[in-house]
Amino acid sequence: MSDFANRRWVTSREVAELAGVSRSAVSRCFTKGASIAPETRRRIILAAEQLGYRPNAIARSLNTRRSGLIGVVVSDVGNPFYARLIEALAIEIQARGHAPLVFVAKDAAATEAMLPELLTFQVDGVLVASAPLSLQVTRLYNAAKTPIVLLDRMADDEEEVAGDVCADNIAAAGLVANMLVASGRRRAAYIAGLENTSTSRDRAAGFAQGLARHGLAIVARGIGRYSYEGGREAARALLSASEPPDAIFCANDEMALAVLDVARGEFGLKVPDQLAVVGFDNSAPGALAAYDLTTVDQGLEAMARSAVSVIEQIIAGEDAPGRSMLPCAIIRRSTA
């Protein structure tokens, strides 16, 4: 049997005995900001290294009543946006001295099932990316005094969450409309992700409002389900119309890349001369030379900082800040 199978945790008592100090001195040595004499610290560190000792975060949480764990629940990690969001959140959580506990759900129903399980890990708070929550789950968390913060979508009126952090989708889509009109486009279409998501609805609303300010309207709509294949289907339908659009704004980059492939490969269109295409998310594939996609950047790092700050504020006993709307920027490339 390997030595790993017989693993035993080294205790602070053993470190104290080897270093010839008290257990409280060992505790102070590994407590950030605690006062301890340099020579005592040196002896404790040497003893800890010799024994392979590391402080027990679980035992410490019993004293502080905080686990230091921040739950992160996401779905659709095949979408580059959510993969980057997980990375940004994990980096921010760790930089603030916490530990991320990441759960990946295959769909909204799986997200709903995972959230009660997260409570068994005594997480200090949970960040949920773009998923609806039932009252049953949010009330369970409120009873446990554990905050839930939504990312990349706004909470509905009936959702009892601590806050939400999302891009200002309406303003961003309005900027896209202004850009397209300024470049001479008059027949703009929109491809939604899912009609029941706040992000897709708000991007549609902002785009419509932006066009209306110039006396124009969305001439056609499609639903691409935030997927490449869905984007292909929607693009074929829009470009097959008797009067096809001269611009297509997509609710995410994955669908926009599909539109470019269909427009160029199946319809022989020149982009942007005959068709302008704009995405949303500023994903890495869109920056490739083969696509060079004009898109909207949501500022993932700022989103991660804001979301973790909200959790920390609530943990510290401050009032929940509610909604945080973050500004976006257009990344102008060659497709519009």
C-alpha positions in Angstrom: 0.0 0.0 0.0 1.4 3.5 -0.9 2.3 6.0 1.7 -0.5 8.3 0.4 -3.1 5.8 1.5 -1.9 6.2 5.1 -1.9 9.9 5.1 -2.2 11.6 8.5 -2.6 15.3 9.1 0.3 16.9 11.1 -1.1 19.0 14.0 -0.1 22.3 15.3 0.7 20.6 18.6 3.4 18.5 16.9 4.9 21.7 15.3 4.8 23.5 18.7 6.6 20.6 20.4 9.3 20.4 17.8 9.8 24.1 17.7 9.7 24.4 21.5 6.9 27.0 21.5 3.2 27.1 22.5 0.4 26.2 20.2 -0.8 29.8 20.3 2.6 30.9 18.9 2.1 28.4 16.0 -1.4 29.9 15.4 0.0 33.5 15.4 2.8 32.5 13.0 0.2 31.4 10.4 -2.3 34.2 11.0 -1.9 37.1 8.7 -1.0 40.3 10.6 -0.5 38.6 14.0 2.4 39.7 16.2 5.2 37.2 16.7 9.0 37.5 17.4 11.2 36.9 14.3 13.2 34.2 16.0 10.1 32.4 17.1 8.6 32.6 13.6 11.9 31.2 12.2 11.8 28.1 14.5 8.1 27.5 13.8 8.6 27.7 10.0 11.5 25.3 10.1 9.5 22.8 12.2 6.5 23.1 9.9 8.7 22.4 6.9 10.3 19.4 8.5 7.0 17.9 9.4 5.1 18.9 6.3 2.6 21.0 8.2 0.1 23.3 6.7 -2.6 25.2 8.6 -6.0 23.5 8.6 -8.4 25.8 6.9 -11.4 23.7 7.9 -10.4 23.9 11.6 -9.9 27.7 11.3 -13.3 28.1 9.7 -14.9 26.7 12.9 -13.4 29.6 14.8 -14.1 32.3 12.3 -17.5 30.8 11.2 -16.4 31.5 7.6 -15.1 28.8 5.3 -13.4 31.1 2.9 -15.1 29.3 0.0 -17.0 31.3 -2.7 -19.2 29.0 -4.9 -19.3 29.6 -8.6 -22.0 28.0 -10.7 -21.9 28.2 -14.5 -23.2 26.3 -17.5 -22.3 26.2 -21.2 -18.6 26.2 -20.5 -18.1 25.3 -24.2 -19.0 29.0 -24.8 -15.7 30.9 -24.7 -17.3 33.7 -22.8 -18.2 31.5 -19.8 -14.8 29.8 -19.8 -13.2 33.3 -19.6 -15.7 34.3 -16.9 -14.7 31.3 -14.7 -11.0 32.2 -15.1 -11.6 35.9 -14.2 -13.8 35.0 -11.2 -11.3 32.4 -9.9 -8.4 34.8 -10.2 -10.3 37.6 -8.4 -11.6 35.3 -5.6 -8.1 33.9 -5.0 -6.5 37.4 -5.1 -8.8 38.4 -2.2 -7.8 35.5 0.0 -10.7 33.2 -0.7 -11.0 29.9 -2.5 -13.3 29.3 -5.5 -15.5 26.2 -5.5 -16.6 25.8 -9.1 -19.7 23.7 -10.1 -20.5 23.2 -13.8 -24.1 22.6 -14.7 -25.3 21.3 -18.1 -28.5 23.4 -18.0 -30.7 25.6 -15.9 -32.4 22.6 -14.2 -29.0 21.2 -13.2 -28.1 24.6 -11.8 -31.2 24.6 -9.6 -30.3 21.1 -8.3 -26.7 22.0 -7.5 -27.4 25.1 -5.4 -28.7 23.3 -2.3 -25.7 20.9 -2.5 -23.3 23.9 -2.4 -24.7 24.8 1.0 -23.3 21.6 2.4 -19.8 22.9 1.7 -20.5 25.9 4.0 -19.7 28.4 1.2 -19.7 32.1 2.3 -21.6 33.1 -0.9 -22.4 31.9 -4.4 -22.0 33.5 -7.8 -24.4 32.2 -10.4 -23.8 32.9 -14.1 -26.8 33.5 -16.4 -29.3 31.1 -14.9 -32.9 31.6 -13.5 -33.5 30.7 -9.9 -36.6 29.5 -8.2 -38.0 31.1 -5.0 -37.5 27.8 -3.3 -33.7 28.0 -3.8 -33.3 31.7 -3.0 -35.3 31.4 0.2 -33.2 28.4 1.2 -30.1 30.5 0.8 -31.6 33.5 2.6 -32.5 31.2 5.5 -28.9 30.0 5.6 -27.8 33.7 5.5 -25.7 32.9 2.4 -25.8 35.5 -0.4 -26.4 34.6 -4.0 -25.2 37.1 -6.7 -26.2 36.7 -10.3 -23.8 37.4 -13.1 -24.5 38.3 -16.8 -28.2 38.7 -16.2 -30.6 40.8 -14.2 -32.7 39.3 -11.5 -36.4 39.2 -12.1 -38.7 41.0 -9.7 -39.6 37.8 -7.8 -36.1 36.5 -7.4 -34.8 37.2 -3.9 -31.1 37.4 -4.5 -28.5 39.7 -2.9 -27.7 41.4 -6.1 -26.8 41.1 -9.8 -23.9 42.2 -11.9 -24.2 42.5 -15.6 -23.2 44.6 -18.6 -25.3 47.6 -19.6 -26.7 45.6 -22.5 -29.2 48.3 -23.5 -26.6 51.0 -23.8 -24.1 48.7 -25.5 -26.6 47.7 -28.2 -27.5 51.3 -28.7 -23.9 52.0 -29.5 -23.9 49.2 -32.1 -27.0 50.7 -33.7 -25.3 54.1 -33.9 -22.2 52.6 -35.5 -24.1 50.7 -38.1 -26.3 53.6 -39.1 -23.2 55.9 -39.3 -21.7 53.4 -41.8 -24.7 53.6 -44.0 -26.7 50.5 -43.0 -30.5 50.9 -43.3 -31.7 47.2 -43.0 -30.4 45.8 -39.8 -31.5 42.4 -38.4 -31.0 40.9 -34.9 -30.3 37.3 -33.9 -31.3 36.7 -30.3 -29.8 34.0 -28.1 -32.8 32.8 -26.1 -35.8 35.1 -26.0 -36.4 34.4 -22.3 -33.0 35.7 -21.1 -32.6 39.2 -19.8 -29.3 39.7 -21.7 -30.9 38.8 -25.1 -34.0 40.9 -24.4 -32.0 43.9 -23.4 -29.7 43.7 -26.3 -32.7 43.6 -28.6 -34.4 46.5 -26.8 -31.2 48.6 -26.9 -30.7 47.9 -30.6 -34.3 48.8 -31.4 -34.1 52.0 -29.4 -30.8 52.9 -31.0 -32.2 52.4 -34.6 -35.4 54.3 -33.7 -33.4 57.4 -32.8 -32.4 57.4 -36.5 -35.9 56.7 -37.8 -35.2 53.0 -38.4 -36.4 49.7 -37.1 -35.1 46.1 -36.9 -36.2 44.6 -40.3 -36.0 40.9 -39.3 -35.2 38.7 -36.3 -33.9 35.2 -35.7 -33.2 33.0 -32.7 -29.8 31.3 -32.5 -29.9 29.8 -29.0 -26.4 31.3 -28.3 -24.9 28.4 -30.4 -22.9 28.2 -33.6 -25.4 25.8 -35.2 -28.3 28.0 -34.1 -26.6 31.0 -35.6 -26.1 29.2 -38.9 -29.8 28.3 -39.1 -30.8 31.9 -38.3 -28.4 33.3 -40.8 -29.7 31.1 -43.6 -33.2 32.2 -42.9 -32.4 35.9 -42.8 -30.1 36.0 -45.9 -32.6 33.9 -47.9 -35.3 36.6 -47.6 -36.4 38.5 -50.7 -35.0 41.7 -49.1 -32.1 40.5 -47.0 -30.6 42.7 -44.3 -27.4 44.7 -44.9 -26.3 44.3 -41.3 -26.8 41.6 -38.6 -26.2 42.1 -34.9 -25.9 38.9 -32.9 -26.4 38.5 -29.1 -23.1 36.7 -28.8 -19.9 36.1 -30.8 -20.5 32.4 -31.4 -23.6 33.1 -33.5 -21.8 36.0 -35.2 -19.0 33.7 -36.3 -21.7 31.4 -37.8 -23.3 34.3 -39.7 -19.9 35.1 -41.2 -19.3 31.5 -42.3 -22.8 31.3 -43.9 -22.7 34.8 -45.5 -19.3 34.2 -47.1 -19.4 30.4 -47.7 -23.0 29.9 -48.8 -24.2 33.2 -50.1 -20.9 34.6 -51.5 -21.3 37.9 -49.7 -18.5 40.4 -49.2 -18.2 41.5 -45.6 -18.5 44.3 -44.7 -19.3 45.7 -48.2 -22.5 43.8 -48.7 -23.2 42.7 -45.1 -22.0 44.1 -41.8 -21.8 41.6 -38.9 -21.4 42.5 -35.2 -21.2 40.1 -32.2 -21.2 40.5 -28.4 -18.6 39.2 -25.9 -15.2 39.9 -27.5 -14.3 36.2 -27.4 -10.9 35.0 -28.5 -12.1 33.2 -31.7 -13.6 36.4 -33.0 -10.2 38.1 -32.9 -8.7 35.5 -35.2 -7.6 36.9 -38.6 -10.1 34.6 -40.4 -13.0 36.4 -38.7 -11.7 39.8 -37.4 -15.1 40.3 -35.8 -16.4 43.6 -34.7 -17.9 43.0 -31.3 -18.8 44.4 -27.9 -16.5 43.9 -24.9 -18.2 43.5 -21.5 -15.1 43.9 -19.4 -15.0 40.5 -17.8 -12.3 41.5 -15.3 -14.5 44.4 -14.0 -17.5 42.1 -13.9 -15.5 39.6 -11.7 -14.2 42.4 -9.4 -17.7 43.8 -8.9 -19.3 40.5 -8.2 -16.7 39.4 -5.7 -16.9 42.8 -4.0 -20.6 42.4 -3.6 -20.2 39.1 -1.9 -17.5 40.6 0.4 -19.7 43.6 1.3 -22.5 41.3 2.4 -20.2 39.0 4.3 -18.9 42.0 6.2 -22.4 42.9 7.3 -23.0 45.7 4.8 -26.3 46.2 3.0 -26.6 44.3 -0.3 -25.8 46.9 -3.1 -28.5 45.5 -5.4 -27.8 46.0 -9.2 -24.5 46.8 -10.7 -24.6 47.8 -14.4 -21.2 47.9 -16.1 -20.3 49.9 -19.2 -19.3 48.2 -22.4 -17.0 49.1 -25.3 -17.2 48.4 -29.0 -14.2 46.6 -30.4 -14.1 47.8 -34.0 -12.6 45.3 -36.5 -13.2 44.6 -40.2 -16.7 43.1 -40.2 -18.6 46.4 -39.6 
